[in-house]
Amino acid sequence: MRRLILTLALIACAPSAHAADKLTLQLKWVPQAQFAGYYVALAKGFYKEAGLDVTIRPGGPDISPEQVLAGGGADVIVDWMPAALAAREKGVKLVNIAQIFARSGMMLTCRKDAGVTTPQDLKGKTLGVWFSGNEFPFLAWMQRLGYKVSGSDADVRVLKQGFNVDPLLQKQAACISTMTYNEYGQVLDAGLKPDQLAVFGYEEQGVAMLEDGLYALEPKIADATTRDRLARFVKATLQGWDYALSHQDEAVKIVLDNDASGAQTELHQKRMLAEVAKLAAAPKEGFGFLREEDANRTVEILLGGKSDPVITKKPEGAWTHVVWKAATGK
């Protein structure tokens, strides 16, 4: 009996051979339906089934995902490719391991009563622009239009926009930055009607760049053990997105359960997820696959700056399909 008790005690104290691997995901913004797939994968146990103990860290206006990853605060981040490539050129070896959004949701939303109905009407106007890496599509578009954005002879006045729609509502700016799935809906909720607005999608203007993708550090991907962990994470994440897009009402409730602020409304999050579903459409290769032509288009736009390009040379090794293929078996 004493031998049996001792054996059981040793088994209880021994570390599990199947202990879940810890992994931290840093989001680009606060909990909302933009990130529904990750929260669903956590809530439905997809990460657990993949042998992972995942922590999801919300983002915010003062959080740089690139810096969090470089500082070891996360294993994977959700980031936009322009910001990731800019950070890579500065020495942070970010690599895209999967691309969740295939299309851009970024727009410039303008008031018609401010005299804007075409891109040519932007000249002489005040335009609200997000920074912290989100300004690159706007700058590329202005260069295509031949508009200077700084100096005493600037063609447009740039207002550094907070993450709200107040400048448009209060007529501090003729136009503001919006996302199809978020701020545009806020503008409508505030009382402006679609026929009162002129909306310019960056996709339609030919300067759309890749947005929500998953990024990890190059040295981590090179390590076989870590690469396997990342592949399991991507596989479970794709499951989460598939479930979220197929069960949108349930996914929204899961997102709201993770919103500690309580600031999000169910109606807004449902609308957001419906719009996100349009951006997350799978290419022919499969959901989460990064198409070379899309990545190269983003690179070419970033290189196109006449006076102050975002990046100065084509990146080498800035994306890989190795993790995605391991995750999907393709």
Secondary structure, DSSP 8 states (H G I E B T S, - for coil): -HHHHHHHHHHHHS--TT--EEEEEE-SSSSSGGGHHHHHHHHTTHHHHTTEEEEEE---TT--HHHHHHTTS-SEEEE-HHHHHHHHHTT--EEEEEE--SS--EEEEEEGGGT-SSGGGGTT-EEEE--TTSSHHHHHHHHHHT---SSTT-SSEEEE--SSSHHHHTTS-SEEEEETTTHHHHHHHTT--GGGEEEEETTTTT-----SEEEEEHHHHHSHHHHHHHHHHHHHHHHHHHHHHHSHHHHHHHHHHT-TT----HHHHHHHHHHHHHHT---TT-TT---HHHHHHHHHHHHT-SSS-S-SS--SSSB-SHHHHHHHT-
